[in-house]
Amino acid sequence: MADHSIRRQIAAAAAVLLILFAVQILYLTKIAVWDGAALAQHPLNMRTALAEKDIRRGRILDRTGEVLAVSNAAGVRSYPYGAALAPVTGYQTERYGASGIEQAAGAALGGMTADMVQMGPVRTLLRSDTGYDVRLTVDAALSGTAWHALGGRRGAVVVMDAATGAVLTMVSAPSVSPAAVEQHWEEYGARTDSPLLNRALQGLYPPGSTFKPLIADAALESGATNPDEVFTCTGSLAVGTDYVLHESHGAVHGQLRLADALRESCNTTFASLALRLGARGLTKAFDRFGLDVAIDTPEVPMAAAHIPALTQLSDGDIAQLGIGQGQLLVTPMQMVLIADAFANEGRVMQPYLVDAVLTDAGTPLYETRPAVWRTVTTPVRAAIIDSYMESVVTHGTGTAAAVHGVRVTGKTGTAENTTGADHAWFIGAAERGGRKIVMAVLVEEGGFGGRAAAGIARQIITSYFEGETLLQ
């Protein structure tokens, strides 16, 4: 009887050990297979960095083949375009990990294909002696134009191919030389102007009047207005019994239709439309445009917009949302996607930076295929808003963005800033000869968007279509 009891206890203990062993095997398999890619690309994964010590890291190239990052024979990484393209290239350090394309495409730059990333330690036996080159969608010359146009001011510029989502420029200022990050990490981290922050993807700002095209689309979609309705602007709008919303600089626009209201950036019209939409209508529009969605791809990690709890807002707060103020905060990349919706027949393309991964011979191992992120409005409404935005540039607040021979559409914004001077915004599109780009320009504390931001947009449009760059 005692022997039988002991045998049962031994069997139970053996069963527990087998279960624990099986759990451990399953966990290791999960790490190696399911989590392998994410762990390999993690910016603080020192094992990956150590494994690359004997491999010359691949180059990062712009869309024309210009070298943006390269390693010498000793493995020292250099960045010919420095701070101007740092938000794109990122940095690669032993102590602080990696960022940008250095992190997102780290496996390819380190000589591994996507399949090899899943193989765990075995991948070190299969990788080549040199990393693969990564060709980006970015145009170095156009980025230089944007960098110099900012002129040392804090802000961001994003330019994207409207039809494909290829990011042509992503500039954030201030910035730092990627080669100096490890040496000056503590200094950069202590600076109050946050030079390590990619303002294009992670900076959150009130959009101001650049948000009005979305409100116009929402009002048309819901039936809250139509293109023929006549509004009357007296220069102010009483909201409830204790709040009055005013036009900028005391302007009085008189009678105007929706197209006129967008061209003149009439606050009372768009505040009235937001009140008609209410929390329910605004929520529907915000969801449709994906404002609450973070694009979480490794190469374009865009933060979601900050949207207040709409059902808890007062009528005054709702009216403020109609003019892009209040508690609403967006990124410059988000505003590029909104601009793309109206320039691209209602479709918003998935933004991407990596065009192809190349062998030493220049043969593509991988090429990105453009994809639609979401369809947010109809082609008919997109065309209506697009025509309104063209009028903004030809006869409205955005004339500083006009370029002869190029069809330019846009919307300016002067966003109130609780901590300083107003932020200057411009979003829009430019088209000639079948080529179309969309853009967002933000100048922190830049004042009037129709002057500061629209002027930068004009330089970018000229550079892209005429080849007039300000680089070097």
Secondary structure, DSSP 4 states (H G I P E B T S, - for coil): -HHHHHHHHHHHHHHHHHHHHHHHHHHHHIIIIISHHHHHH-TT-HHHHHHTTTSBPPPEE-TTS-EEEEE-TT--EE-TTGGGGHHHH--B-SSS-B-HHHHHTHHHHTT--HHHHTTGGGHHHHS-SBPPEEEES--HHHHHHHHHHHTT-SEEEEEEETTT-BEEEEEEES---GGGTTTTHHHHHH-TT-TTS-HHHH--B--GGGGHHHHHHHHHHHTS--TT--EEE-SEEEETTTEEEE-GGG---EEE-HHHHHHHT-HHHHHHHHHHHHHHHHHHHHHHTTTT--EE-SS-EEPPPB---GGG--HHHHHHHHTT-TT-BB-HHHHHHHHHHHHTTTEEEPPB-EEEEE-TT--EEEE----EEEE-S-HHHHHHHHHHHHHHHHHSTTGGG--TTSEEEEEEEEE--TTSSPEEEEEEEEEETTEEEEEEEEETT---TTTHHHHHHHHHHHHHHH------
